[in-house]
C-alpha cells in the first residue's frame, strides 16, 4: 500500500471496489476483507504503508450489513458459546422478575441479547445476585447445560469470591461465619438457632483496614440469599450502603453510591459440556475507589 492510500481501511475498500458505504459495511460483516492475510472486521481500522488489503466477494451477491447489537448497560458479556453465557452484572439490576411484576430484569435482557434482534432467547438462571450487587454471573442456554450447572451449585462446587467494604474494623485477619438462615414475614433473612433454617457458611479474609472501614474478600461455601450481608451485619460490620441489614451502621460519608459495597469478583465452575475448568474475574467497580491505600489505618494489614 502506498502512502497516498494509508488511512481507514473502509476508505481503502471503497477506492478498490467503488461500492456504496452500506455495501462496504456488509463486506466487513461477512469477513470479505482481510489485512495482511487476517480478517479485518472493523471498518474504522487504520492501515499503514506496506499493509496488504484484500477484498474477496461475489459481485452478484448482496452482502447486507448485519444488525448491530445494542450495548446494554445492565451487563457485559465475558464469555459466550452455544451452551452458556457468562456476564458481568451491573448494580441496580434485578436478576429475575419479582412478585410485583417487574419485567425489565437481567434474565430478560440477556435473552434479548441472544435473540440478536429476533425473538427473545430463553435462558435459565442457575445463580442470582442481589439487586444492589454487581459482578460475575453465568446463565445456561440449553436445558442440558442448565441441569448440570444447577447440580454444581447445589453441591456448592463453583468457586465464588466476593469483595465487600464493611463498616468498622474487623479484628480477625481471617475467619468463618456459620449459621442457619431463616426468612421473616418481610422476606428479610436472619440467623436462627433452630433446625428450620438453611445452613450458611461464609469464609472471609481481611484485605485492607482503613480508618473505620474494612475491605474483605469472601469465599462462599454455601450461597444462600443475602448470606454475606446478613452474616456481616449480625457480626456488627454491615456492608456499606446496605439499607436492609443494620442500615444505621452501614451509612458512611465517603460511600455516596446508592448501591451496597458488595461485588462478585470471581466465579469458577466446570463447563457443563466440555468439562473444562473455567474461571472469570471482574475488577472492582469505581465506587470502591473511595477507600484507597492512602486511607489505610496505621499498623493495619
N, C-alpha and C positions, 0 to 999 in steps of 0.2 A: 504494500500500500504506500502511495506517495504522500508527501507532506500535505498536498492540497486536499487529499481525501480523508485525512485523520479527523476524528470528531466522534459524534454519536453514531452508533452502529446502525440505527434505523435510517439515518440520513444516507449512509453508505449504501444500504439495501435499496433505498429509493432511487439513488443515482444509477445503480446497477440494473434495476428492473423497470423503472418508470411506472410502478404501480401506485395506487392510491394509498393514503395513510391507513385507512381501515383494513385494506387487504394486507398491507405490510404487517400490521399488528397480528393478523391471523397467521401469517407465516411464522412469526416468533412463537405464537401459542402452539403451533403444530411441529415445533422443532425442525423447521426447514432452514434455519440459519445457523451456521457454525462459525466460530472464530478460532483460528489455529487448530482446526480439527475437532473442537469441542462444541457441544450445543451452546447457543447464546440465547437464553430465554428472556433476557431483559433488553427491551428496545432502547433504553436510555444508557446502556453500557457504552463506555468510551473505548475507542480503538486508537492504536498508536501507529506510527510509521513502522512498516515492516510486518504488521499483522496480516494474516490471510483470512479474508471473509468470503465464505462460500454460501450461495443460496441454491437450494435444490428443491424444485416444486414442479407440479404438473400444471401447465398454463391453462388447461381445460377444467381444472378443479377450483372451486370457490373455497378458499381457506377462511372460514368465518372466525372472527375473534371470539374466544371463549368468554363466558360470563365471568366478571370479576367477583371474587368472594369478598364481601364487605368485612372489614376488620371489626370484630366485636369487642367492645371494651370490657365485657364481662369475663373473658377468658383469652388465653393464648395457648395455641397448640404446641406441645412439646414433642409429641410422637403420635404417629397415626399409621395403622395398617388396616387390613380388612377385618380384623378381629377385635381390636381395642383402639381407644383413643385416650391419650394422656394429656391433660390440660393444666394450666396454671390459673386457678380461680382468683378473681379479684374480690376484695371485701365488698360488703353490701349486696351480695348476690345470693338469693336462695337456691339451694341445690335442687329441691323438688317442690311441687305445688303444696300449698298449705290448705287447711280446712276452711280458711277464709276465702278460698277461690283464687288465690294468687296464681297467675299463669305464666308470667314472664320470668321463668326460672332457668337455671343453668342447664338442666337436662333438656329443656325445650330449645334453648339457644344452640346447644351442641347438635341436637337433632336437625335443626335448620341448616347449620353449617355443613353437616354431612350430606344433606339433600342437595347442596350445590345449586340452590335456586329452584329446585323441584320440590316434590312432596317432602315433608319433614321425615327424616330418618329416625326410626325408633332406636333408642339406646337404653341400656339397663344400668341403673345406679347400683354400684357394689360397695360404695362408701359415701360418707357425707361429711361436709364441713359446715360449721355454723355460719349463719348469715354474715357475721362480722369478722370471720376468719378467712384469710387468704391462703393460697398455696397449692400444692400438687394434688391432683385427683386423677383417678382412672375410671373410665366408663367402658362397658362391654358393648360391642356392636352386634355380635352374634349370640344366639342362645347358648351354644356350647361354651363360648368364652365366659358368658355370664355365670353359668353353672360352676365352672372351675374357679373363677375369681371369688365368687361368693363363698365357696368352700374354703379357699385360702384365708379369707378374712374371718370366717367362723373359727378356724383353727389358730387365729392370731399369728399366721405365718408371715404376712408382709412386714417389712421394716418401716416404721413410721416415726419420724422425728419432727418435733415442733420446736420453735424458738418463741419464748414469751418474755415480755417485760412485766415483772410483778412488783407490787407495792412493798416497800420496806426492804430490809436486808435479811436475806435467807442465811442463817448461821451455818448450816451444814454445807460442805462443798459438794456433796452428792448424797442421794438417799432414795428411798422408795416410799410411796404413799399407797396404802391398800385399804379398801373399804368395800362395802356393798351399797350400791346406789339405788335409791328408790325415787319415785316421782310423786309430787303432791298434786292437789287439785288444780293448781295454777300452772301445771306442767314444768315447774322448777324441779331441779334434782337436788338430792341431799343424801348424806351418808346415814345408814341405819345399822344398828347392831343386830337387827333381826335377820332371818334367813330368806325373807321375801325379796330382798334387793339383788341386783346384779353385781357379781364380783368385778371390781375395777382395780387395776394395778398400774401405777404411774411411776416410772423411774425418772430421776432428774439429776442434772449436774450443773453447777453454777459456772457460767461462762465469764461473767463480769459483775462486779458490785459497783454501784455508783453512790451518789450521796444518800439517796433514800429509795433507790430502785435497784432491783437485781435482774440481770438477764440470765435466763436459764434455758438449757437445752433439755427437752423432754422426750423420752422414748416410751411409747405406749406398749404395754404388754397386752392390754385389752383396749378396745376402742368404744367405750360407752358414750352416749350423748352427754355433752357438756362435762366430760370427765376431768379434763385438765382444769377447767375453770372452777369446778366445784372443789376439787382437791386442794388447790392453792388458796382459794377463798376460805375454806374451813381451816387451813393452816395459818390464817392471818395474813396471807400475801396474795390478794386477788389480782387477777390480770388487769393491767391498766386499761381504763376505758370500759370495763365491764359494767353494764347498767343493771344487771340482774343479781349477781353474786357479790355481796359486800360492796355496793356501789359507793358508799361513803368513804371507803378506804381506797377504792380504785381510781378516784379522781387525782389528777396531778397537773399542776400548772404548765408543765412542759409537754404534756401529752394532749395536744389540741385536736387530734383527729376524733371523729365520732365513732370510729371502729374500735374494737378491742385489740390489744397488742399481742396477738397470737397469730403465728404463721406456720403453716405446714411446709417445712423446709425440705424434707426428704421423704420419698416413697420408693420402697424397693419391693419387688414381687417377682414371681416366676411367670413368664409368658404362658398363657393358658394353652397355646398350641405348640409353639416351638420349644417350650420348656427352657428357654434361655433366661438366665437371671438378669433382671432389669433394675436399674436404679436411676431415679430422677431427682435433681436438686433444684431448688428455687431460691434465688438470692433474697435477702431481707428487703421488704418494701422501704421506700424513702422515709416514711414516718418514723421508723426505728432509729434513724439518724439523729433524732432529738437527744439521744443519750449516746455519747461517744467516749472514747478512752480518756479524753481530756477532763471528763467529769468523774473519773474513777475515784472511788474512795481510797484514801491513803492507806497503804498496807494491805489492800484487798487483793484477791486473786486476779 
